[in-house]
C-alpha cells in the first residue's frame, strides 16, 4: 500500500494519487485528488467522472457457454459435483483482460477426476485471465468436461434472456464494467472571498486495470464525448467568416497525407496490409470493420472519414499519422 501526504497547490490545477493498494488479484483501490478548484467545480467534475468510470470504460467477459451434452441450465451431470447453473455462475466470476474487439472463442477441455479452474481455459492470444485460481467445477469421476466459451469486449452489462437458450448454448449475465465502485468527496478551504475546493476520487477496480488506468480511460472518453461540441463551434465560426476552415490544432492528418501522397507512387502501397504496421489491435480491428485493409486504402481516407469509424478516437488518428510517416 502506498500513501502520500496531500499537498495543495494554489497556483495551477494538479492531480495526484495519494493512496494505492491491491487488496487481492480482483480488487484494486486508488484514491486521487484534484486541486485547487473554484467553488462548484469539484462537484461538476466528480459527478461526470463517476458516471464515466462506471459507464464508459470497456471490459471483457465470458458471455456464453456451450455444451451439447447438457440438456438445460438447471440439470446435473454425473461425475460433476456442481450443477450446470453453479458452473455458469463460476464462469461469470472470471475476470479477463484484453484489447480485443468483437467476439472470440475459448475452450475448456479437462479429464477428471480433479478441480477445474480458470487456468484450464484455452484462450485466444489477445486475452488474459486476471486470477487463474478462480474455481469452475469439481470432477469426481474420470469423465471428459468440454465446454466452449464465447468472449466479448463491451461496456455496461448484458442480461441474458431465457429465449436465448438453444443448441446447447447458455448465455451468461455479463458485467463488462471493470470499475466496481467509484465515489467522490469534496473538501473546501479558504475564506468566503476566495473559497476553493479539493476533489477526492476513490476508485475500486476488478484487477483487469488499475485505478490510475481507469481514471485515464474515463477522462479520455469524457474528452471524446465533448469534442463534437468544439467542432460545432468552429464550424459556426467558419460559416460566419466564410474565409477559411478552422480545425482542431492537433488535426494534422491532411498535412501528413499531402506529403505522403507525393511519394506513394514509389511504394506499392496496395501490397502493404495494415496488419504489417505497428497498429494496436483495437485500431486494427476498427479499420478492418470499415473495409480498410491496406495502406493505400488508409491514405485515401480523410481524418473526417476516420473519425466516423465506430470506437475511433483522436489519439488513433495521431498514431496512424506517425506510423505512416515511418513507412
Secondary structure, 3 states (H helix, E strand, C coil): CEECCCCCCCCCCEEEEEEEEEEECCEEEEEEEEEEEECCHHHHHHHHHHHHHHHCCCEEEEEEEECCCCCCCCCCCCCECCCHHHHHHHHHCCCEEECCCCEEEEEEEEECCEEEEHHHEECCCCEEECCCCCEEEEECCCCEEEEEEEEEEECCEECCCHHHCECCEEECCEECCCEEEEEEEEEEECCCCCCEEEEEEEEEECCCCCHHHHHHHHHHHHHHHHHHHHHHHHHHHHHHHCCCCCCCCCCCHHHHHHHHHHHHHHCCHHHCEHHHCCCCHHHHHHHHHCCCCEHHHHHCCCHHHHHCCCCCCHHHHHHHHHHHHHC
